[in-house]
């Protein structure tokens, strides 16, 4: 049993699978692999986070919704060199899975996605 408020390794691995699915074209093209870090320490506050890091990934990947389509400015810029390529081709399809129940994700920076337990809302 995990401590209250803590994302489990199984939940974090499920989110990592969503990242890998959404950005599989970048991974196949040799942009390295995103990594799960259960105790990533970033920033000045000295706090430990459950995080997915990927410095070699697409620009600002951590800010994009995992399960929704998103437009890639980076891909659009590359496609601009090809006559007839449409901007629609720069759309990155969302992953087909779902986020684990009760787990949220927030970008720490352009290449780090921090995972956290979502707060329960009183009704």
The first five atom37 places (N, CA, C, CB, O) and aatype in JSON, in Angstrom:
{
  "aatype": [20, 20, 20, 20, 20, 20, 20, 20, 20, 20, 20, 20, 20, 20, 20, 20, 20, 20, 20, 20, 20, 20, 20, 20, 20, 20, 20, 20, 20, 20, 20, 20, 20, 20, 20, 20, 20, 20, 20, 20, 20, 20, 20, 20, 20, 20, 20, 20, 20, 20, 20, 20, 20, 20, 20, 20, 20, 20, 20, 20, 20, 20, 20, 20, 20, 20, 20, 20, 20, 20, 20, 20, 20, 20, 20, 20, 20, 20, 20, 20, 20, 20, 20, 20, 20, 20, 20, 20, 20, 20, 20, 20, 20, 20, 20, 20, 20, 20, 20, 20, 20, 20, 20, 20, 20, 20, 20, 20, 20, 20, 20, 20, 20, 20, 20, 20, 20, 20, 20, 20, 20, 20, 20],
  "atom_mask": [
    [1, 1, 1, 1, 1],
    [1, 1, 1, 1, 1],
    [1, 1, 1, 1, 1],
    [1, 1, 1, 1, 1],
    [1, 1, 1, 1, 1],
    [1, 1, 1, 1, 1],
    [1, 1, 1, 1, 1],
    [1, 1, 1, 1, 1],
    [1, 1, 1, 1, 1],
    [1, 1, 1, 1, 1],
    [1, 1, 1, 1, 1],
    [1, 1, 1, 1, 1],
    [1, 1, 1, 1, 1],
    [1, 1, 1, 1, 1],
    [1, 1, 1, 1, 1],
    [1, 1, 1, 1, 1],
    [1, 1, 1, 1, 1],
    [1, 1, 1, 1, 1],
    [1, 1, 1, 1, 1],
    [1, 1, 1, 1, 1],
    [1, 1, 1, 1, 1],
    [1, 1, 1, 1, 1],
    [1, 1, 1, 1, 1],
    [1, 1, 1, 1, 1],
    [1, 1, 1, 1, 1],
    [1, 1, 1, 1, 1],
    [1, 1, 1, 1, 1],
    [1, 1, 1, 1, 1],
    [1, 1, 1, 1, 1],
    [1, 1, 1, 1, 1],
    [1, 1, 1, 1, 1],
    [1, 1, 1, 1, 1],
    [1, 1, 1, 1, 1],
    [1, 1, 1, 1, 1],
    [1, 1, 1, 1, 1],
    [1, 1, 1, 1, 1],
    [1, 1, 1, 1, 1],
    [1, 1, 1, 1, 1],
    [1, 1, 1, 1, 1],
    [1, 1, 1, 1, 1],
    [1, 1, 1, 1, 1],
    [1, 1, 1, 1, 1],
    [1, 1, 1, 1, 1],
    [1, 1, 1, 1, 1],
    [1, 1, 1, 1, 1],
    [1, 1, 1, 1, 1],
    [1, 1, 1, 1, 1],
    [1, 1, 1, 1, 1],
    [1, 1, 1, 1, 1],
    [1, 1, 1, 1, 1],
    [1, 1, 1, 1, 1],
    [1, 1, 1, 1, 1],
    [1, 1, 1, 1, 1],
    [1, 1, 1, 1, 1],
    [1, 1, 1, 1, 1],
    [1, 1, 1, 1, 1],
    [1, 1, 1, 1, 1],
    [1, 1, 1, 1, 1],
    [1, 1, 1, 1, 1],
    [1, 1, 1, 1, 1],
    [1, 1, 1, 1, 1],
    [1, 1, 1, 1, 1],
    [1, 1, 1, 1, 1],
    [1, 1, 1, 1, 1],
    [1, 1, 1, 1, 1],
    [1, 1, 1, 1, 1],
    [1, 1, 1, 1, 1],
    [1, 1, 1, 1, 1],
    [1, 1, 1, 1, 1],
    [1, 1, 1, 1, 1],
    [1, 1, 1, 1, 1],
    [1, 1, 1, 1, 1],
    [1, 1, 1, 1, 1],
    [1, 1, 1, 1, 1],
    [1, 1, 1, 1, 1],
    [1, 1, 1, 1, 1],
    [1, 1, 1, 1, 1],
    [1, 1, 1, 1, 1],
    [1, 1, 1, 1, 1],
    [1, 1, 1, 1, 1],
    [1, 1, 1, 1, 1],
    [1, 1, 1, 1, 1],
    [1, 1, 1, 1, 1],
    [1, 1, 1, 1, 1],
    [1, 1, 1, 1, 1],
    [1, 1, 1, 1, 1],
    [1, 1, 1, 1, 1],
    [1, 1, 1, 1, 1],
    [1, 1, 1, 1, 1],
    [1, 1, 1, 1, 1],
    [1, 1, 1, 1, 1],
    [1, 1, 1, 1, 1],
    [1, 1, 1, 1, 1],
    [1, 1, 1, 1, 1],
    [1, 1, 1, 1, 1],
    [1, 1, 1, 1, 1],
    [1, 1, 1, 1, 1],
    [1, 1, 1, 1, 1],
    [1, 1, 1, 1, 1],
    [1, 1, 1, 1, 1],
    [1, 1, 1, 1, 1],
    [1, 1, 1, 1, 1],
    [1, 1, 1, 1, 1],
    [1, 1, 1, 1, 1],
    [1, 1, 1, 1, 1],
    [1, 1, 1, 1, 1],
    [1, 1, 1, 1, 1],
    [1, 1, 1, 1, 1],
    [1, 1, 1, 1, 1],
    [1, 1, 1, 1, 1],
    [1, 1, 1, 1, 1],
    [1, 1, 1, 1, 1],
    [1, 1, 1, 1, 1],
    [1, 1, 1, 1, 1],
    [1, 1, 1, 1, 1],
    [1, 1, 1, 1, 1],
    [1, 1, 1, 1, 1],
    [1, 1, 1, 1, 1],
    [1, 1, 1, 1, 1],
    [1, 1, 1, 1, 1],
    [1, 1, 1, 1, 1],
    [1, 1, 1, 1, 1],
    [1, 1, 1, 1, 1]
  ],
  "atom_positions": [
    [[0.85, -1.18, 0.0], [0.0, 0.0, 0.0], [0.89, 1.23, 0.0], [-0.97, 0.0, 1.23], [1.85, 1.31, 0.76]],
    [[0.57, 2.19, -0.85], [1.37, 3.41, -0.92], [0.87, 4.41, 0.11], [1.33, 4.02, -2.34], [-0.26, 4.34, 0.58]],
    [[1.74, 5.35, 0.43], [1.34, 6.37, 1.39], [0.35, 7.32, 0.73], [2.57, 7.15, 1.91], [0.39, 7.5, -0.49]],
    [[-0.55, 7.92, 1.5], [-1.54, 8.85, 0.92], [-0.83, 9.98, 0.19], [-2.47, 9.42, 2.03], [0.16, 10.53, 0.67]],
    [[-1.35, 10.32, -0.98], [-0.78, 11.42, -1.74], [0.38, 11.04, -2.64], [-0.34, 12.46, -0.82], [0.87, 11.88, -3.39]],
    [[0.81, 9.79, -2.59], [1.97, 9.36, -3.37], [1.52, 8.55, -4.59], [2.94, 8.54, -2.5], [0.67, 7.67, -4.47]],
    [[2.09, 8.85, -5.74], [1.81, 8.09, -6.96], [2.64, 6.81, -6.92], [2.14, 8.94, -8.24], [3.83, 6.85, -6.64]],
    [[2.01, 5.69, -7.2], [2.72, 4.4, -7.16], [3.54, 4.19, -8.43], [1.73, 3.25, -6.98], [3.3, 4.85, -9.44]],
    [[4.49, 3.28, -8.36], [5.29, 2.93, -9.54], [4.39, 2.4, -10.65], [6.37, 1.88, -9.17], [4.61, 2.72, -11.82]],
    [[3.39, 1.6, -10.32], [2.48, 1.05, -11.34], [1.73, 2.18, -12.05], [1.49, 0.06, -10.7], [1.58, 2.16, -13.27]],
    [[1.25, 3.15, -11.28], [0.55, 4.29, -11.89], [1.49, 5.11, -12.76], [-0.07, 5.18, -10.8], [1.12, 5.51, -13.87]],
    [[2.69, 5.36, -12.26], [3.67, 6.14, -13.02], [4.07, 5.42, -14.3], [4.9, 6.42, -12.16], [4.27, 6.05, -15.34]],
    [[4.19, 4.11, -14.23], [4.53, 3.31, -15.41], [3.42, 3.39, -16.45], [4.78, 1.85, -15.03], [3.7, 3.39, -17.65]],
    [[2.18, 3.46, -16.0], [1.05, 3.61, -16.92], [1.13, 4.96, -17.65], [-0.29, 3.5, -16.15], [0.85, 5.03, -18.85]],
    [[1.5, 6.01, -16.95], [1.65, 7.33, -17.58], [2.84, 7.31, -18.55], [1.85, 8.44, -16.51], [2.76, 7.86, -19.64]],
    [[3.93, 6.67, -18.16], [5.09, 6.54, -19.04], [4.7, 5.85, -20.35], [6.22, 5.76, -18.34], [5.17, 6.24, -21.42]],
    [[3.85, 4.84, -20.27], [3.38, 4.14, -21.47], [2.6, 5.1, -22.38], [2.5, 2.93, -21.09], [2.7, 5.0, -23.6]],
    [[1.82, 6.01, -21.79], [1.09, 7.01, -22.59], [2.07, 7.94, -23.32], [0.14, 7.83, -21.69], [1.87, 8.26, -24.49]],
    [[3.11, 8.37, -22.62], [4.13, 9.24, -23.24], [4.78, 8.5, -24.4], [5.19, 9.68, -22.2], [4.94, 9.06, -25.49]],
    [[5.16, 7.26, -24.16], [5.82, 6.47, -25.23], [4.9, 6.26, -26.42], [6.28, 5.12, -24.68], [5.35, 6.3, -27.56]],
    [[3.62, 6.03, -26.17], [2.69, 5.83, -27.28], [2.51, 7.12, -28.08], [1.33, 5.35, -26.75], [2.59, 7.11, -29.3]],
    [[2.27, 8.22, -27.38], [2.03, 9.48, -28.09], [3.24, 9.9, -28.93], [1.67, 10.58, -27.1], [3.09, 10.39, -30.04]],
    [[4.42, 9.7, -28.4], [5.63, 10.19, -29.07], [6.46, 9.06, -29.68], [6.47, 10.98, -28.09], [7.68, 9.19, -29.8]],
    [[5.82, 7.97, -30.05], [6.54, 6.83, -30.6], [7.32, 7.19, -31.86], [5.58, 5.7, -30.9], [8.39, 6.61, -32.1]],
    [[6.82, 8.12, -32.67], [7.55, 8.52, -33.89], [8.9, 9.14, -33.54], [6.72, 9.51, -34.74], [9.89, 8.9, -34.22]],
    [[8.95, 9.95, -32.48], [10.21, 10.56, -32.06], [11.15, 9.49, -31.51], [9.95, 11.66, -30.99], [12.35, 9.52, -31.79]],
    [[10.62, 8.56, -30.75], [11.45, 7.5, -30.18], [12.05, 6.66, -31.31], [10.63, 6.61, -29.21], [13.25, 6.36, -31.29]],
    [[11.22, 6.28, -32.27], [11.7, 5.48, -33.41], [12.74, 6.24, -34.24], [10.52, 5.08, -34.31], [13.63, 5.63, -34.83]],
    [[12.62, 7.57, -34.27], [13.55, 8.39, -35.06], [14.87, 8.62, -34.33], [12.92, 9.73, -35.39], [15.77, 9.28, -34.86]],
    [[15.01, 8.08, -33.12], [16.28, 8.17, -32.41], [16.37, 9.3, -31.4], [17.36, 8.33, -33.37], [17.47, 9.73, -31.06]],
    [[15.23, 9.79, -30.91], [15.24, 10.87, -29.92], [15.33, 10.35, -28.5], [13.99, 11.72, -30.07], [14.82, 10.98, -27.57]],
    [[15.95, 9.21, -28.31], [16.08, 8.66, -26.97], [14.74, 8.16, -26.45], [16.65, 9.69, -26.02], [13.77, 8.06, -27.2]],
    [[14.71, 7.86, -25.18], [13.5, 7.34, -24.54], [13.18, 8.17, -23.3], [13.68, 5.84, -24.15], [14.08, 8.59, -22.57]],
    [[11.91, 8.42, -23.06], [11.55, 9.07, -21.79], [11.87, 8.11, -20.63], [10.04, 9.48, -21.77], [11.81, 6.89, -20.79]],
    [[12.2, 8.68, -19.49], [12.58, 7.87, -18.33], [11.71, 8.19, -17.13], [14.07, 8.09, -17.98], [11.37, 9.34, -16.88]],
    [[11.35, 7.15, -16.39], [10.6, 7.31, -15.15], [11.6, 7.45, -14.01], [9.64, 6.1, -14.91], [12.5, 6.62, -13.85]],
    [[11.44, 8.51, -13.22], [12.3, 8.75, -12.07], [11.38, 8.89, -10.85], [13.22, 10.04, -12.27], [10.63, 9.86, -10.75]],
    [[11.44, 7.93, -9.95], [10.52, 7.92, -8.81], [10.88, 8.95, -7.74], [10.5, 6.55, -8.19], [10.05, 9.25, -6.87]],
    [[12.08, 9.5, -7.78], [12.48, 10.5, -6.78], [13.29, 11.62, -7.44], [13.32, 9.84, -5.66], [14.38, 11.96, -7.0]],
    [[12.71, 12.19, -8.51], [13.39, 13.28, -9.22], [13.41, 14.52, -8.34], [12.69, 13.58, -10.57], [12.39, 14.93, -7.77]],
    [[14.58, 15.11, -8.24], [14.73, 16.32, -7.43], [15.07, 17.47, -8.38], [15.84, 16.15, -6.32], [16.12, 17.49, -9.02]],
    [[14.15, 18.41, -8.43], [14.36, 19.56, -9.31], [14.05, 20.84, -8.59], [13.51, 19.44, -10.56], [13.4, 20.86, -7.55]],
    [[14.53, 21.9, -9.15], [14.24, 23.2, -8.59], [15.01, 23.49, -7.32], [12.79, 23.32, -8.31], [15.89, 22.74, -6.91]],
    [[14.67, 24.58, -6.73], [15.38, 25.04, -5.53], [14.75, 24.57, -4.23], [15.46, 26.53, -5.53], [15.38, 24.63, -3.17]],
    [[13.52, 24.11, -4.32], [12.83, 23.75, -3.07], [13.31, 22.43, -2.48], [11.34, 23.67, -3.32], [12.96, 22.11, -1.35]],
    [[14.1, 21.65, -3.22], [14.65, 20.42, -2.71], [13.64, 19.3, -2.54], [15.3, 20.68, -1.41], [13.92, 18.3, -1.89]],
    [[12.47, 19.47, -3.13], [11.41, 18.47, -3.03], [11.65, 17.34, -4.0], [10.04, 19.12, -3.28], [12.26, 17.53, -5.06]],
    [[11.18, 16.15, -3.66], [11.29, 14.99, -4.53], [9.96, 14.78, -5.24], [11.68, 13.72, -3.72], [8.9, 14.9, -4.64]],
    [[10.02, 14.48, -6.54], [8.83, 14.27, -7.35], [8.89, 12.91, -8.04], [8.68, 15.39, -8.39], [9.98, 12.4, -8.32]],
    [[7.74, 12.34, -8.32], [7.66, 11.25, -9.28], [7.56, 11.95, -10.62], [6.41, 10.26, -9.01], [6.66, 12.76, -10.84]],
    [[8.49, 11.65, -11.53], [8.54, 12.42, -12.77], [8.94, 11.55, -13.95], [9.52, 13.57, -12.64], [9.56, 10.49, -13.8]],
    [[8.55, 12.02, -15.13], [9.0, 11.45, -16.38], [9.88, 12.52, -17.02], [7.8, 11.01, -17.32], [9.43, 13.65, -17.23]],
    [[11.11, 12.16, -17.33], [12.05, 13.12, -17.91], [12.43, 12.66, -19.31], [13.32, 13.27, -17.02], [12.51, 11.47, -19.59]],
    [[12.65, 13.65, -20.2], [13.02, 13.32, -21.58], [13.58, 14.56, -22.26], [11.79, 12.76, -22.37], [12.87, 15.27, -22.97]],
    [[14.87, 14.81, -22.03], [15.51, 16.0, -22.6], [15.6, 15.94, -24.12], [16.89, 16.16, -22.03], [15.58, 16.99, -24.77]],
    [[15.68, 14.75, -24.7], [15.83, 14.61, -26.15], [14.49, 14.6, -26.87], [16.57, 13.34, -26.47], [14.46, 14.52, -28.1]],
    [[13.4, 14.68, -26.14], [12.07, 14.61, -26.73], [11.7, 15.87, -27.5], [11.04, 14.36, -25.67], [12.49, 16.81, -27.56]],
    [[10.51, 15.89, -28.08], [10.05, 17.06, -28.82], [9.97, 18.29, -27.92], [8.68, 16.78, -29.44], [9.78, 18.19, -26.71]],
    [[10.12, 19.46, -28.54], [10.03, 20.7, -27.78], [8.73, 20.74, -26.97], [10.1, 21.92, -28.72], [7.65, 20.47, -27.49]],
    [[8.85, 21.08, -25.72], [7.71, 21.29, -24.82], [6.75, 20.1, -24.74], [6.95, 22.5, -25.26], [5.55, 20.3, -24.53]],
    [[7.24, 18.9, -24.9], [6.37, 17.72, -24.87], [5.62, 17.61, -23.55], [7.18, 16.46, -25.12], [4.48, 17.15, -23.52]],
    [[6.25, 18.02, -22.46], [5.64, 17.85, -21.14], [4.41, 18.74, -20.95], [6.66, 18.16, -20.05], [3.61, 18.51, -20.05]],
    [[4.27, 19.76, -21.79], [3.12, 20.67, -21.69], [1.91, 20.21, -22.49], [3.53, 22.04, -22.14], [0.84, 20.8, -22.38]],
    [[2.07, 19.18, -23.29], [1.0, 18.72, -24.17], [0.13, 17.67, -23.48], [1.58, 18.15, -25.46], [0.64, 16.84, -22.73]],
    [[-1.19, 17.7, -23.72], [-2.06, 16.66, -23.13], [-1.75, 15.3, -23.75], [-3.56, 17.02, -23.35], [-1.65, 15.18, -24.97]],
    [[-1.61, 14.29, -22.93], [-1.19, 12.97, -23.42], [-2.27, 12.25, -24.21], [-0.78, 12.11, -22.27], [-1.96, 11.55, -25.18]],
    [[-3.51, 12.39, -23.81], [-4.57, 11.6, -24.45], [-5.39, 12.42, -25.44], [-5.48, 11.02, -23.39], [-6.46, 11.98, -25.86]],
    [[-4.9, 13.58, -25.82], [-5.58, 14.41, -26.81], [-4.59, 14.73, -27.93], [-6.14, 15.72, -26.17], [-3.38, 14.78, -27.71]],
    [[-5.12, 14.95, -29.14], [-4.27, 15.37, -30.24], [-3.68, 16.73, -29.91], [-5.07, 15.42, -31.58], [-4.31, 17.53, -29.22]],
    [[-2.48, 16.99, -30.4], [-1.85, 18.29, -30.18], [-1.07, 18.68, -31.43], [-0.93, 18.27, -28.93], [-0.65, 17.82, -32.21]],
    [[-0.87, 19.96, -31.62], [-0.16, 20.47, -32.78], [1.29, 20.69, -32.4], [-0.81, 21.78, -33.3], [1.58, 21.3, -31.37]],
    [[2.21, 20.21, -33.22], [3.64, 20.33, -32.95], [4.25, 21.42, -33.82], [4.36, 18.99, -33.18], [4.37, 21.26, -35.04]],
    [[4.63, 22.53, -33.21], [5.31, 23.6, -33.94], [6.63, 23.1, -34.51], [5.56, 24.82, -33.02], [7.03, 23.48, -35.62]],
    [[7.31, 22.24, -33.74], [8.59, 21.68, -34.19], [8.4, 20.86, -35.47], [9.2, 20.8, -33.08], [9.17, 21.01, -36.42]],
    [[7.39, 20.02, -35.49], [7.11, 19.2, -36.67], [6.64, 20.06, -37.83], [6.05, 18.14, -36.34], [7.01, 19.81, -38.98]],
    [[5.83, 21.08, -37.55], [5.36, 21.98, -38.61], [6.54, 22.69, -39.28], [4.38, 23.01, -38.03], [6.55, 22.86, -40.49]],
    [[7.53, 23.1, -38.49], [8.7, 23.77, -39.04], [9.49, 22.82, -39.95], [9.61, 24.29, -37.91], [9.98, 23.24, -41.0]],
    [[9.6, 21.56, -39.56], [10.29, 20.58, -40.4], [9.52, 20.33, -41.69], [10.5, 19.26, -39.63], [10.12, 20.21, -42.76]],
    [[8.2, 20.26, -41.6], [7.37, 19.98, -42.77], [7.35, 21.16, -43.75], [5.96, 19.64, -42.34], [7.05, 20.98, -44.93]],
    [[7.65, 22.35, -43.26], [7.64, 23.53, -44.13], [8.64, 23.39, -45.28], [7.96, 24.79, -43.31], [8.49, 24.05, -46.31]],
    [[9.64, 22.55, -45.12], [10.64, 22.32, -46.17], [10.12, 21.43, -47.29], [11.88, 21.71, -45.57], [10.79, 21.28, -48.31]],
    [[8.94, 20.84, -47.11], [8.4, 19.91, -48.1], [7.18, 20.54, -48.78], [8.02, 18.56, -47.44], [6.15, 20.74, -48.14]],
    [[7.31, 20.84, -50.08], [6.17, 21.43, -50.8], [4.96, 20.51, -50.74], [6.55, 21.72, -52.26], [5.08, 19.29, -50.91]],
    [[3.81, 21.09, -50.49], [2.57, 20.32, -50.46], [2.24, 19.7, -49.12], [2.64, 19.26, -51.47], [1.15, 19.16, -48.94]],
    [[3.15, 19.77, -48.17], [2.86, 19.22, -46.84], [1.86, 20.13, -46.13], [4.16, 19.05, -45.99], [2.04, 21.35, -46.13]],
    [[0.84, 19.56, -45.54], [-0.17, 20.37, -44.87], [0.18, 20.54, -43.39], [-1.56, 19.75, -45.03], [0.89, 19.72, -42.8]],
    [[-0.34, 21.6, -42.82], [-0.13, 21.82, -41.38], [-0.8, 20.73, -40.57], [-0.65, 23.2, -40.96], [-0.39, 20.45, -39.44]],
    [[-1.84, 20.12, -41.12], [-2.53, 19.03, -40.41], [-1.58, 17.87, -40.16], [-3.75, 18.55, -41.22], [-1.76, 17.11, -39.2]],
    [[-0.57, 17.72, -41.01], [0.4, 16.63, -40.82], [1.24, 16.83, -39.57], [1.3, 16.52, -42.04], [1.91, 15.9, -39.12]],
    [[1.22, 18.03, -39.01], [1.99, 18.32, -37.8], [1.18, 18.04, -36.54], [2.45, 19.75, -37.8], [1.59, 18.41, -35.44]],
    [[0.04, 17.41, -36.69], [-0.77, 17.04, -35.53], [-0.27, 15.72, -34.97], [-2.28, 16.94, -35.91], [-0.12, 14.74, -35.7]],
    [[-0.02, 15.7, -33.69], [0.44, 14.5, -33.01], [-0.77, 13.86, -32.35], [1.57, 14.82, -31.95], [-1.38, 14.46, -31.46]],
    [[-1.14, 12.64, -32.76], [-2.32, 12.0, -32.17], [-2.13, 11.72, -30.69], [-2.63, 10.7, -32.91], [-1.02, 11.4, -30.24]],
    [[-3.19, 11.83, -29.94], [-3.14, 11.51, -28.52], [-3.01, 10.02, -28.3], [-4.38, 12.03, -27.82], [-3.4, 9.22, -29.15]],
    [[-2.47, 9.64, -27.16], [-2.39, 8.23, -26.79], [-3.8, 7.69, -26.57], [-1.51, 8.03, -25.5], [-4.69, 8.43, -26.15]],
    [[-3.99, 6.42, -26.84], [-5.33, 5.84, -26.74], [-5.73, 5.43, -25.33], [-5.43, 4.65, -27.63], [-6.9, 5.16, -25.08]],
    [[-4.8, 5.37, -24.43], [-5.11, 4.95, -23.07], [-5.68, 6.09, -22.24], [-3.88, 4.4, -22.39], [-6.03, 7.15, -22.77]],
    [[-5.77, 5.86, -20.95], [-6.26, 6.88, -20.02], [-5.26, 7.04, -18.87], [-7.67, 6.51, -19.48], [-4.48, 6.14, -18.57]],
    [[-5.32, 8.19, -18.26], [-4.51, 8.43, -17.07], [-5.05, 7.55, -15.94], [-4.53, 9.95, -16.67], [-6.26, 7.3, -15.87]],
    [[-4.19, 7.08, -15.06], [-4.67, 6.32, -13.91], [-5.62, 7.19, -13.08], [-3.49, 5.82, -13.04], [-5.41, 8.39, -12.95]],
    [[-6.63, 6.57, -12.53], [-7.6, 7.29, -11.7], [-6.9, 7.99, -10.55], [-8.68, 6.33, -11.16], [-6.09, 7.39, -9.84]],
    [[-7.21, 9.26, -10.37], [-6.67, 10.01, -9.25], [-5.26, 10.53, -9.44], [-6.7, 9.17, -8.06], [-4.7, 11.12, -8.51]],
    [[-4.68, 10.34, -10.61], [-3.32, 10.82, -10.87], [-3.38, 12.01, -11.82], [-2.42, 9.69, -11.45], [-4.05, 11.97, -12.85]],
    [[-2.68, 13.06, -11.45], [-2.57, 14.24, -12.29], [-1.14, 14.42, -12.77], [-3.04, 15.49, -11.54], [-0.22, 13.82, -12.22]],
    [[-0.97, 15.24, -13.8], [0.36, 15.49, -14.35], [0.5, 16.98, -14.61], [0.59, 14.68, -15.65], [-0.41, 17.62, -15.13]],
    [[1.65, 17.52, -14.24], [1.95, 18.94, -14.45], [3.37, 19.05, -14.98], [1.77, 19.76, -13.13], [4.28, 18.4, -14.46]],
    [[3.57, 19.87, -16.01], [4.95, 20.06, -16.47], [5.75, 20.85, -15.43], [4.97, 20.8, -17.83], [5.29, 21.86, -14.91]],
    [[6.94, 20.37, -15.15], [7.86, 21.13, -14.29], [8.64, 22.11, -15.16], [8.84, 20.18, -13.51], [8.88, 23.25, -14.79]],
    [[9.02, 21.61, -16.33], [9.66, 22.41, -17.36], [9.37, 21.71, -18.69], [11.22, 22.58, -17.11], [8.58, 20.77, -18.72]],
    [[9.98, 22.14, -19.76], [9.64, 21.61, -21.09], [9.95, 20.13, -21.26], [10.38, 22.38, -22.13], [9.4, 19.49, -22.16]],
    [[10.81, 19.57, -20.42], [11.21, 18.17, -20.58], [11.01, 17.31, -19.33], [12.63, 18.1, -21.0], [11.53, 16.2, -19.26]],
    [[10.28, 17.82, -18.36], [9.99, 17.05, -17.13], [8.5, 17.15, -16.84], [10.84, 17.58, -15.91], [7.94, 18.24, -16.71]],
    [[7.86, 16.0, -16.73], [6.45, 15.91, -16.37], [6.35, 15.31, -14.98], [5.65, 15.05, -17.42], [6.7, 14.15, -14.78]],
    [[5.86, 16.09, -14.02], [5.72, 15.61, -12.64], [4.33, 15.02, -12.43], [5.99, 16.77, -11.63], [3.34, 15.57, -12.92]],
    [[4.27, 13.93, -11.73], [3.02, 13.24, -11.45], [2.65, 13.45, -9.99], [3.12, 11.73, -11.78], [3.52, 13.5, -9.12]],
    [[1.36, 13.57, -9.74], [0.91, 13.79, -8.37], [-0.47, 13.18, -8.18], [0.88, 15.3, -8.03], [-1.18, 12.89, -9.14]],
    [[-0.81, 12.99, -6.95], [-2.15, 12.53, -6.58], [-3.08, 13.73, -6.64], [-2.16, 11.86, -5.15], [-2.8, 14.76, -6.03]],
    [[-4.18, 13.62, -7.38], [-5.12, 14.72, -7.47], [-5.87, 14.85, -6.16], [-6.1, 14.51, -8.65], [-6.15, 13.86, -5.48]],
    [[-6.19, 16.09, -5.81], [-6.95, 16.35, -4.59], [-8.39, 15.94, -4.8], [-6.86, 17.83, -4.19], [-8.98, 16.21, -5.85]],
    [[-8.97, 15.3, -3.81], [-10.39, 14.96, -3.89], [-11.21, 16.2, -3.61], [-10.75, 13.83, -2.88], [-10.9, 16.98, -2.71]],
    [[-12.25, 16.39, -4.39], [-13.13, 17.54, -4.23], [-14.3, 17.17, -3.33], [-13.63, 18.05, -5.59], [-14.93, 16.13, -3.51]],
    [[-14.6, 18.03, -2.37], [-15.78, 17.83, -1.54], [-17.02, 18.17, -2.35], [-15.7, 18.69, -0.23], [-17.05, 19.17, -3.06]],
    [[-18.05, 17.34, -2.24], [-19.28, 17.63, -2.98], [-20.4, 17.97, -2.05], [-19.67, 16.46, -3.85], [-21.51, 18.24, -2.49]]
  ]
}
